[in-house]
Amino acid sequence: MLTVAAFTIALFFAMNIGASGTAAAMGPAYGSGAIPKKRIALLLVGIFAFLGSLAGGEVVKTIGSGIIPSDIATVEIVVIILAAACLTLFISNLIGIPLSTSEVVVGAIVGAGIAFQTLYIERVILIVSFWVIVPIVAFGISYFIGKLVRMAEGKWESLTGKGKWRRPLVLLLIISGCLEAYAAGMNNVANAVGPLVGAGLIDLETAVLVGGIFVGLGALLLGGKVIETNGKKITRLSLLQGSAVSVTGGTLVIFASIFGFPIPLTQVTTSAIVGMGTADNGFRLWQKSILKQIIKVWIVSPVFSLVMSYGLILLFIKADYYTFVVVISVFIATIGSYSLYHSTRIERRTTYDDGGGI
């Protein structure tokens, strides 16, 4: 029964990964009109996400047995890890906080490792280092390319998508989106099936095949709203700028996947977009709340999932109710303190603005 639950959660998770992560890869092409029909865009995403998943074996190994020893990855622990990750994503969707699937799954696995006091610390430090370094590199590369693109578009107006260069630029943007979808599948399939491989419930080759199918299906069947939203938000970029962002993000994620590091594609792509926007409009963009949101996501994603996984293991596996109550109390107190601090700041600001007092 638990094995069925583990597979059900994992495959449902894979479909949601396909919908939220890989469908966004074709957002620029769809939003700019390069691919006018949504179904065609989603079909391309599904195909290339599936192909990328077949090459995601190294990341699956990391998720499966590179963070905690495989001997503690029982069926019960796998169910808790996947449930904690899914529950975290569900709660974040309810309150409107966009979280990274890679960070959520790694956080849940680390929570399990802490609960059993066995964790490959060096590997975790390497993964977290990549979470910080890769988006910074994406920003730097995109900023540099953005400067070149701005100069080129200023010198040759046809590069903005007008005239005879429009068709080659449209084709370049579609190819770039396919590359990013491939990268997303290559890196993200491990988030769903990695724990199953770690528990010995399925072999690596079958896992990437089945996981890839469900990631592709998720992009095709559930990615409509995501690609609609992402496409509308990203149409501010020109065809050439959109291609540069997709190639930068996709290439860096593929590079990380080869070495087995689970990387949040959303953060990498967002950093590339910020780099492109900074090259275009200067550092005024940094005053916007998007950068604060990115930093919050980096911190909140793994920590929230870690606490969730740790608490569920204490409750259902170890039956350590006292420690569970302490963990939940600290968690609630932290959230409550932040909420109280935020409310107090708003109240003080309102008081000063009105010229009154308490």
Secondary structure, DSSP 8 states (H G I E B T S, - for coil): -HHHHHHHHHHHHHHHHIIIIIGGGGHHHHHTTSS--HHHHHHHHHHHHHHHHTT-HHHHHHHHHSSS-GGG--HHHHHHHHHHHHHHHHHHHHHT----HHHHHHHHHHHHHHHTT---HHHHHHHHHHHHHHHHHHHHHHHHHHHHHHHHHHH-GGGGT-GGGHHHHHHHHHHHHHHHHHHHHHHHHHHHHHHHHHTTSS-HHHHHHHHHHHHHHHHHHH-HHHHHHHHHHHTTS-HHHHHHHHHHHHHHHHHHHHTT----HHHHHHHHHHHHHHHHH-GGGGGSTHHHHHHHHHHHHHHHHHHHHHHHHHHHTS--HHHHHHHHHHHHHHHHHHHHHHHHHHHHHHHHHHT---
